[in-house]
Amino acid sequence: MTPEDARAQRQAERARQIALFRYRLIQEAVSRELSTRQRGRLVRQVAERTHAGADGTPVRVSRKSLDRWIRAWQQGGFEALLPAVRHVTARSSGEALALAVALKKENPARTAVQVRQIMLRHGVDAPCERTLQRHFRRLELTFDLEPAGPAFTRFQAVRPNELWVGDALHGPRIGPGNRRAILFCFLDDHSRAVMAARFGCAEDVVRLAVALRPALACRGVPEAVYLDNGSAFVDSWLLRACASLGVKLIHSTPNRPEGRGKIERFFRTVRDQFLVEFDGAHPRTIESLGELNRLFSSWVETVYHVREHSETGIAPLARWRAGLPPAPALPSAAALTEAFLWEERRTVDKTALISLLGNSYQVDAALIRKRVQVLFDPFNLDEVEIRHGGRSYGTSPVFLRARHAHPKARPEIPGQSPPAPTGIDYLGLLDHARDRQLQGAVNYSALLQPPPGQHDGHDGHDGHDGHDGHDGHDGHDGHDGHDKGRVA
């Protein structure tokens, strides 16, 4: 088989795959039993969805194209769905293209730009780089010298609330405390609409819960959430909340961020269009988290949600609403309260007490020496709920209190100014007190030091006066006086 025949065969196979793809989209709408209204409804539904194209990439097909394919099938059957063969008149000479192919085959690493430069240096009227690229691709002369790595297929949820993608973004510093604001955000994978978004001053599970709970109450419960492996996203509380609401929790593979491309792209938009206002020579200052969250909500609702998305071609919020059922089911207040409780395991002691975070709670005496579930609101430890064996034993008020809230549920007060200094030097006060203690006391350390201006030992020369009283050579004993004079 010649190269031209092989190329024609590949083109025919590709045309057949395209025709099969077109028929797969219109097969339900070509039935002659359908009325015009029914056929139009089916075609609109097909046009609103994303489909895997003939080469496997996600594609969207317009209503006009679907109608054209239906008419073609009705008039000519399957053959009419085959794409038209393009007949292009070559503008470049055959000799120039042949030389370009020879140069490419001589060194496959040469690019189209390099091949054209060689041809021009050789004095040949070379085609443009784009023409050479198309010619090389048609002859399958373009390939990667080294494997680029594993291939990743593009994924998109087919309906709203099928999958939420969440992550955290470091935002600006706010308030006199200069604390870093952290944005917890969840996107709907189908529409790219923002489901949950809130800035906090800590990247922990408490701030995650504060962002997620209102979203579940007003947007509904997703079928699954896709998160990375950050500490807040692998907390046992989140797993319990998802299990309580029937949400599938999915974590990405470590060091494989490809599945979070949509949320990362959204964060880039946030940096370029929102956070940029807090940078530069004259940045906007933020005094509180409330102000920052209000400004971000305004940007999301008036800019991001109403602007056509570059990937879907539809505004995110409009696409999310269009795919919802007429009466979407929202979780009840009781279901949300149950999902956002925290749980610990404790053993009831012989006095029917349990201990939790330093607090003591009196429970049913029937649970003595049994392992029970303790459910509580991390922001309010005034009472806890006790469960055992799948049965609730009611709430137990605090018996002995050590704290009012969980240590992780600390308040967010990033704008609070540091306390004014008192001016009290505690260590200085201690130093003055020690000086007062030493006043009037004997300084034994000073006694061991020689007086200033005297030399050790020779100051006792006054003891030579002892020679005046010596009798004969016995006066040499006057050296004793020398020693005594030093002592004196």
VEXGU-811830 format. One record per residue (C-alpha): residue number from 1; residue in one letter; x, y, z. Coordinates in pm, 1 decimal. Each point is the difference from the previous one (the first is absolute). Layout:
i|aa|east|north|up
NUM|A|X|Y|Z
...
// end
This chain:
i|aa|east|north|up
1|M|0.0|0.0|0.0
2|T|139.5|336.0|-102.2
3|P|14.2|290.0|245.9
4|E|-273.2|177.8|-195.2
5|D|-229.2|-302.9|27.8
6|A|69.7|-30.3|373.0
7|R|-79.0|366.2|47.3
8|A|-324.8|-32.1|-193.9
9|Q|-98.2|-300.0|208.0
10|R|60.1|190.7|323.8
11|Q|-204.7|292.0|-127.6
12|A|-287.0|-230.3|-91.9
13|E|5.4|-162.7|343.1
14|R|-4.1|338.2|169.5
15|A|-293.9|111.0|-216.4
16|R|-185.8|-315.8|100.5
17|Q|63.2|68.1|370.7
18|I|-132.3|353.2|-42.5
19|A|-313.3|-129.4|-173.6
20|L|-55.6|-252.1|280.9
21|F|36.7|276.0|258.4
22|R|-257.1|213.6|-182.0
23|Y|-244.5|-286.9|-26.1
24|R|41.0|-81.2|370.2
25|L|-117.0|350.1|85.4
26|I|-302.2|7.5|-231.8
27|Q|-113.0|-363.7|12.6
28|E|-283.7|69.7|245.5
29|A|-118.3|310.6|-184.6
30|V|-27.8|-149.2|-351.1
31|S|-293.1|-223.4|83.3
32|R|-294.2|78.1|-229.7
33|E|-241.5|-67.3|286.1
34|L|107.1|317.4|178.2
35|S|-185.9|323.0|-41.9
36|T|182.0|321.0|-83.7
37|R|-29.3|116.9|359.0
38|Q|129.1|-327.4|142.2
39|R|291.6|-2.1|-243.8
40|G|86.4|358.2|90.5
41|R|1.0|-83.4|370.8
42|L|238.7|-292.1|-54.5
43|V|232.6|208.0|-216.3
44|R|15.0|278.0|260.2
45|Q|89.5|-250.9|270.0
46|V|281.2|-142.2|-214.3
47|A|131.3|349.2|-75.5
48|E|17.1|87.5|369.7
49|R|225.2|-294.7|88.5
50|T|370.8|-61.0|-51.6
51|H|88.3|-312.1|-197.8
52|A|311.3|-204.9|-67.0
53|G|98.8|81.7|-357.7
54|A|128.6|-232.5|-268.4
55|D|351.4|32.3|141.5
56|G|-112.3|-24.5|363.4
57|T|24.4|369.9|87.6
58|P|-306.1|171.8|154.3
59|V|-195.6|203.1|-255.3
60|R|-321.3|202.8|-11.7
61|V|-225.1|-10.2|-309.0
62|S|-234.0|284.4|-88.4
63|R|-370.0|-37.9|-73.7
64|K|57.8|116.4|-357.1
65|S|257.4|-275.7|-66.8
66|L|-229.0|-267.7|143.7
67|D|-288.2|113.5|-221.6
68|R|228.4|-4.8|-304.6
69|W|113.0|-357.0|76.6
70|I|-359.1|-116.0|47.9
71|R|-97.9|138.3|-341.1
72|A|306.2|-157.8|-159.7
73|W|-80.6|-341.8|148.7
74|Q|-362.7|21.5|-111.0
75|Q|109.6|80.9|-356.8
76|G|306.9|-220.1|-46.0
77|G|29.0|-236.9|294.9
78|F|327.3|-78.4|170.7
79|E|214.8|98.3|-297.3
80|A|-136.5|352.7|17.7
81|L|147.9|36.2|349.7
82|L|353.8|-48.7|-129.2
83|P|198.0|327.5|0.7
84|A|60.2|152.1|-342.0
85|V|339.0|-66.9|-154.4
86|R|206.6|315.2|-21.8
87|H|165.8|71.7|-333.8
88|V|274.6|251.2|47.8
89|T|214.4|128.4|-283.3
90|A|362.4|-7.0|101.2
91|R|172.0|340.7|-15.6
92|S|347.9|-125.2|84.0
93|S|206.2|-172.7|-262.7
94|G|46.4|-372.0|22.8
95|E|378.4|39.3|-12.9
96|A|2.1|231.1|303.3
97|L|-220.3|-233.1|202.6
98|A|209.4|-300.3|-99.9
99|L|315.9|177.3|115.3
100|A|-168.8|92.7|328.3
101|V|-99.5|-363.8|55.4
102|A|354.2|-114.7|-76.7
103|L|144.8|248.1|248.3
104|K|-250.0|-112.1|264.2
105|K|74.4|-368.6|-54.8
106|E|372.8|70.6|3.2
107|N|-33.2|137.2|354.3
108|P|-342.7|-60.9|158.8
109|A|83.3|242.2|281.7
110|R|-10.2|293.5|-242.2
111|T|-303.4|221.8|41.3
112|A|-193.3|159.1|-283.2
113|V|169.9|331.0|79.1
114|Q|342.9|-159.7|-22.4
115|V|-82.8|-178.3|-326.5
116|R|-121.2|323.8|-155.8
117|Q|316.7|184.1|108.3
118|I|216.1|-268.2|-163.0
119|M|-200.9|21.9|-322.6
120|L|29.2|379.2|-11.0
121|R|375.7|-18.4|59.7
122|H|18.7|-252.8|-279.8
123|G|-171.7|244.6|-234.5
124|V|-332.1|-184.4|-26.7
125|D|-335.7|179.5|17.8
126|A|-122.1|-168.9|319.2
127|P|-366.1|-18.3|110.8
128|C|-100.7|162.0|327.9
129|E|48.0|-181.8|331.0
130|R|-372.8|-74.6|38.2
131|T|-12.1|-167.0|-340.9
132|L|301.2|-213.5|83.8
133|Q|-154.4|-99.1|332.8
134|R|-322.2|-114.4|-168.7
135|H|198.0|-187.5|-265.2
136|F|215.5|-176.7|260.1
137|R|-306.1|-89.3|206.2
138|R|-178.2|-138.6|-306.4
139|L|299.2|-221.6|-71.8
140|E|28.7|-93.0|370.7
141|L|347.1|146.0|25.7
142|T|-83.9|195.4|315.0
143|F|45.6|-190.0|323.1
144|D|151.3|40.4|346.9
145|L|352.4|-132.0|33.1
146|E|-70.9|-88.0|365.3
147|P|-326.9|-110.1|156.7
148|A|-178.4|296.8|151.6
149|G|-140.3|-206.4|285.5
150|P|-336.3|-158.1|70.8
151|A|-302.0|130.6|-186.4
152|F|-285.7|151.2|199.3
153|T|-354.9|0.2|-129.9
154|R|-211.8|305.2|67.5
155|F|-292.3|-53.8|232.7
156|Q|-312.3|202.3|60.6
157|A|-301.5|-86.9|211.3
158|V|-313.9|-39.8|-209.8
159|R|-238.0|174.8|240.0
160|P|7.5|256.6|281.7
161|N|88.3|-121.5|350.2
162|E|141.5|-323.5|-134.4
163|L|348.3|104.4|113.3
164|W|137.8|290.3|200.7
165|V|372.2|76.6|-10.8
166|G|147.5|171.9|306.1
167|D|329.2|156.1|100.0
168|A|151.5|284.4|205.0
169|L|168.4|318.4|-123.0
170|H|227.3|232.5|196.4
171|G|-136.1|352.6|-22.3
172|P|108.2|345.5|123.2
173|R|106.6|102.4|347.7
174|I|-266.4|194.1|184.7
175|G|-38.1|223.8|301.1
176|P|257.9|140.8|239.2
177|G|87.6|-357.0|99.1
178|N|122.1|-60.5|-357.7
179|R|-136.5|-354.1|-2.4
180|R|-24.0|-198.1|-324.4
181|A|-354.2|-62.8|-128.4
182|I|-71.9|-350.2|-137.7
183|L|-277.7|-57.9|-255.4
184|F|-184.2|-333.4|16.5
185|C|-184.8|-48.7|-328.5
186|F|-210.3|-269.0|-172.3
187|L|-84.4|6.4|-372.8
188|D|-269.1|-195.8|-180.7
189|D|190.6|-207.0|-256.4
190|H|-279.9|11.7|-260.1
191|S|-68.4|373.7|-2.1
192|R|312.0|148.6|170.2
193|A|-236.3|192.9|228.3
194|V|125.2|86.2|347.9
195|M|-188.9|-214.6|248.9
196|A|183.4|101.7|318.0
197|A|257.4|269.4|64.7
198|R|112.1|166.9|321.4
199|F|318.2|160.0|127.2
200|G|126.1|-95.1|344.1
201|C|317.9|53.4|196.6
202|A|96.4|-366.0|42.8
203|E|28.9|-295.0|-239.5
204|D|-181.2|-247.6|223.1
205|V|-312.7|-211.5|-0.4
206|V|-200.1|253.4|203.6
207|R|38.8|268.5|-265.5
208|L|-79.0|-263.9|-264.6
209|A|-325.3|-84.7|178.9
210|V|-98.6|366.3|25.7
211|A|41.2|33.3|-377.9
212|L|-167.4|-327.3|-94.1
213|R|-309.1|-5.4|221.3
214|P|-183.8|300.3|-157.0
215|A|76.0|-136.7|-346.8
216|L|-162.1|-333.7|78.3
217|A|-303.6|175.4|141.5
218|C|-65.5|218.4|-307.5
219|R|168.9|-184.3|-290.4
220|G|-88.1|-358.6|89.3
221|V|210.9|-305.2|78.2
222|P|246.9|-115.4|-268.5
223|E|38.3|-364.2|-92.3
224|A|378.1|19.0|50.8
225|V|271.4|247.7|98.4
226|Y|355.3|-7.6|-136.0
227|L|273.3|137.2|228.1
228|D|374.5|-6.5|46.3
229|N|180.1|-145.8|301.1
230|G|29.2|312.5|214.9
231|S|-45.6|-40.7|373.9
232|A|-344.6|161.7|-2.0
233|F|-123.6|-228.2|-280.5
234|V|111.0|-327.2|160.9
235|D|-142.9|77.5|343.1
236|S|-225.9|-271.9|141.2
237|W|-278.3|254.0|50.1
238|L|-30.0|58.7|-376.3
239|L|-21.4|-374.0|-63.8
240|R|-278.2|-30.7|259.3
241|A|-189.2|297.1|-148.2
242|C|17.9|-148.8|-350.7
243|A|-111.9|-340.8|126.2
244|S|-292.4|158.9|184.9
245|L|-120.7|184.8|-313.1
246|G|75.6|-282.9|-243.0
247|V|281.3|184.6|-179.2
248|K|287.7|-192.9|-153.8
249|L|332.5|144.4|117.8
250|I|282.3|-26.2|-257.2
251|H|361.3|106.7|60.7
252|S|244.8|62.7|-281.9
253|T|312.8|-208.9|-35.7
254|P|297.7|168.9|170.5
255|N|225.7|189.7|-242.6
256|R|-264.4|-35.8|-273.9
257|P|-183.6|335.6|-19.4
258|E|-148.7|-57.6|-346.1
259|G|-350.2|-76.3|129.4
260|R|-26.2|339.8|172.5
261|G|52.1|202.4|-316.1
262|K|-338.5|175.8|14.7
263|I|40.6|131.6|354.9
264|E|360.8|100.9|-70.7
265|R|-113.0|188.5|-311.1
266|F|-265.9|175.2|206.7
267|F|258.2|97.9|260.2
268|R|210.3|154.4|-275.6
269|T|-302.8|206.6|-100.6
270|V|-44.4|105.0|363.0
271|R|363.4|111.3|18.8
272|D|-13.5|188.0|-330.9
273|Q|-336.0|170.3|44.4
274|F|-63.9|27.5|374.9
275|L|315.4|-35.1|209.3
276|V|190.0|227.2|-238.8
277|E|-188.4|293.1|153.7
278|F|184.9|-60.5|329.0
279|D|343.2|31.0|-163.9
280|G|185.5|278.1|-173.8
281|A|111.1|346.1|103.9
282|H|-338.9|97.8|143.8
283|P|-163.2|-325.5|120.4
284|R|-340.7|-9.6|157.7
285|T|19.6|-64.2|372.5
286|I|-228.9|-249.7|173.6
287|E|-78.8|40.8|367.3
288|S|-209.4|-311.5|67.1
289|L|-98.1|-340.8|-131.7
290|G|-358.1|116.4|-34.8
291|E|102.4|272.8|-241.5
292|L|220.4|-236.5|-201.8
293|N|-275.1|-263.0|-31.2
294|R|-255.5|263.0|-99.0
295|L|224.8|135.1|-276.5
296|F|77.6|-348.7|-128.5
297|S|-369.5|-94.8|-7.4
298|S|-74.1|316.6|-196.8
299|W|268.5|-86.1|-256.1
300|V|-125.8|-358.8|-37.6
301|E|-365.9|93.3|-45.1
302|T|42.4|306.8|-222.5
303|V|300.9|-104.5|-209.9
304|Y|90.8|-366.9|5.2
305|H|-345.8|-158.6|17.5
306|V|-155.1|211.9|-275.2
307|R|285.3|-1.5|-252.6
308|E|21.7|-265.1|-271.3
309|H|248.4|-269.8|94.7
310|S|274.3|-55.7|-257.0
311|E|-27.2|-379.7|22.0
312|T|-376.4|-58.8|19.3
313|G|-114.6|304.4|-196.8
314|I|-269.9|69.6|261.6
315|A|-1.1|212.3|314.3
316|P|79.6|-230.1|296.3
317|L|-307.0|77.5|210.5
318|A|-235.8|-23.7|-299.3
319|R|148.2|-337.5|-99.5
320|W|-34.6|-126.8|357.5
321|R|-364.5|106.7|26.2
322|A|-91.4|-133.0|-346.0
323|G|104.0|-352.7|87.9
324|L|-181.4|-21.6|333.2
325|P|-333.8|-178.3|37.0
326|P|-306.4|224.9|39.4
327|A|-9.2|-59.9|378.1
328|P|349.9|-88.9|122.1
329|A|13.9|-178.0|334.2
330|L|177.0|190.7|276.5
331|P|120.0|-158.3|324.0
332|S|-209.0|57.4|310.8
333|A|126.4|202.7|293.8
334|A|11.5|-316.4|211.5
335|A|210.9|-180.2|-262.0
336|L|247.5|288.1|-16.3
337|T|22.0|20.2|377.9
338|E|72.8|-373.1|17.9
339|A|262.3|20.8|-273.8
340|F|189.2|286.1|164.0
341|L|26.9|-157.0|344.7
342|W|340.2|-122.0|111.6
343|E|44.5|-344.0|146.8
344|E|228.8|-150.2|263.4
345|R|8.2|-338.4|175.0
346|R|11.2|-21.2|378.1
347|T|-33.5|-267.4|269.6
348|V|-247.6|79.4|278.9
349|D|163.7|-31.3|342.8
350|K|-156.2|-161.1|308.2
351|T|-153.5|333.2|105.6
352|A|-187.3|28.7|-332.3
353|L|223.7|287.2|-112.8
354|I|191.7|56.9|-321.1
355|S|275.9|250.4|-65.3
356|L|23.4|207.5|-318.1
357|L|261.0|271.5|-51.1
358|G|25.7|47.0|376.3
359|N|-377.3|22.6|52.2
360|S|-193.2|-267.8|188.3
361|Y|-350.1|-114.1|-97.5
362|Q|-248.5|-215.5|193.8
363|V|-151.8|-276.9|-215.3
364|D|-251.0|-279.2|48.1
365|A|108.8|-243.4|270.5
366|A|-84.2|-290.2|-230.0
367|L|307.0|93.6|-206.0
368|I|255.4|-45.6|280.5
369|R|322.8|-157.6|-129.3
370|K|-129.7|4.3|-358.7
371|R|158.7|162.6|-304.8
372|V|-233.0|273.2|-128.6
373|Q|-15.0|251.3|-282.6
374|V|14.2|364.3|106.7
375|L|-141.1|244.8|-254.7
376|F|40.5|372.9|52.8
377|D|9.0|341.3|-162.7
378|P|364.3|119.0|6.1
379|F|-114.3|357.1|62.0
380|N|-220.4|-88.6|299.1
381|L|102.6|-261.0|259.0
382|D|-286.0|80.1|240.0
383|E|-154.1|-338.3|-84.0
384|V|80.2|-314.7|-197.5
385|E|-206.8|-282.6|-147.1
386|I|73.9|-357.2|109.3
387|R|-56.1|-300.6|-227.9
388|H|70.4|-367.1|45.2
389|G|-89.5|-302.5|-210.5
390|G|-181.3|211.6|-258.5
391|R|-225.6|155.0|264.1
392|S|-1.2|356.1|131.8
393|Y|4.1|50.5|376.7
394|G|-84.4|369.0|-23.0
395|T|208.8|304.1|80.5
396|S|214.9|42.0|309.5
397|P|71.5|349.2|139.2
398|V|346.2|90.7|118.3
399|F|69.2|-114.3|357.5
400|L|344.1|151.9|54.2
401|R|114.6|261.7|-250.3
402|A|353.7|66.3|-117.6
403|R|-74.3|163.1|-338.2
404|H|-296.0|128.8|-201.0
405|A|114.2|-98.0|-353.0
406|H|235.5|-236.3|-180.1
407|P|361.3|125.9|-27.8
408|K|-30.4|-2.1|-380.9
409|A|-310.4|218.6|16.4
410|R|196.1|308.1|100.0
411|P|-153.8|334.2|-95.7
412|E|120.5|195.7|-300.1
413|I|102.3|352.1|101.9
414|P|268.7|88.0|-255.4
415|G|-76.2|369.9|15.8
416|Q|54.4|34.6|371.7
417|S|286.9|235.0|87.9
418|P|277.0|-124.5|227.5
419|P|-45.0|106.3|365.8
420|A|159.3|328.6|104.3
421|P|324.8|-41.6|195.2
422|T|-24.3|56.9|378.9
423|G|353.4|133.0|35.4
424|I|74.2|-239.4|287.4
425|D|346.8|-158.7|-10.5
426|Y|-44.5|-307.6|214.1
427|L|362.9|-111.6|-13.0
428|G|112.8|353.3|77.0
429|L|-220.8|0.3|310.7
430|L|160.9|-323.3|112.0
431|D|345.9|152.3|-50.2
432|H|-86.0|303.2|215.9
433|A|-143.9|-225.5|268.5
434|R|324.3|-196.4|10.7
435|D|200.7|322.4|37.6
436|R|-212.5|98.5|298.2
437|Q|60.5|-338.1|156.4
438|L|377.1|47.3|-24.9
439|Q|3.7|348.0|160.0
440|G|144.4|-19.1|358.0
441|A|113.8|-361.1|-38.0
442|V|362.9|-111.8|18.2
443|N|149.7|-44.4|-344.5
444|Y|222.8|-300.3|50.2
445|S|105.0|1.0|-360.5
446|A|144.8|348.7|40.9
447|L|197.8|-105.8|307.2
448|L|192.5|-255.6|-199.5
449|Q|120.1|264.8|-246.7
450|P|309.7|221.3|76.2
451|P|-61.1|371.2|46.7
452|P|55.2|201.9|-316.0
453|G|353.0|139.6|-50.3
454|Q|179.4|-268.9|204.3
455|H|205.3|-298.9|-115.6
456|D|-49.9|-344.3|133.2
457|G|258.8|-91.3|267.9
458|H|224.7|309.8|-24.3
459|D|-248.1|220.2|182.6
460|G|126.9|-158.6|323.5
461|H|345.8|169.3|-22.6
462|D|-109.2|211.2|291.5
463|G|74.7|-310.6|199.1
464|H|376.9|79.8|-33.9
465|D|-55.2|227.9|290.3
466|G|37.9|-320.0|197.9
467|H|379.2|31.0|-54.4
468|D|-1.0|286.6|246.3
469|G|-82.0|-239.9|278.6
470|H|215.0|-299.9|-88.9
471|D|274.1|-117.1|246.6
472|G|298.8|-102.8|-199.5
473|H|-66.4|-234.0|-286.9
474|D|-305.8|-117.6|172.5
475|G|-146.2|303.9|-164.6
476|H|-24.0|-208.5|-317.2
477|D|-298.3|-137.5|164.2
478|G|-137.9|340.6|-86.2
479|H|-99.7|-152.7|-333.1
480|D|-287.8|-117.8|202.2
481|G|-81.8|362.1|31.9
482|H|19.3|26.2|-378.2
483|D|-262.2|-262.6|-29.1
484|K|-208.2|158.1|271.3
485|G|29.2|336.4|-165.2
486|R|-152.3|-154.1|-317.7
487|V|-283.6|-140.7|199.2
488|A|-57.1|338.1|158.7
// end
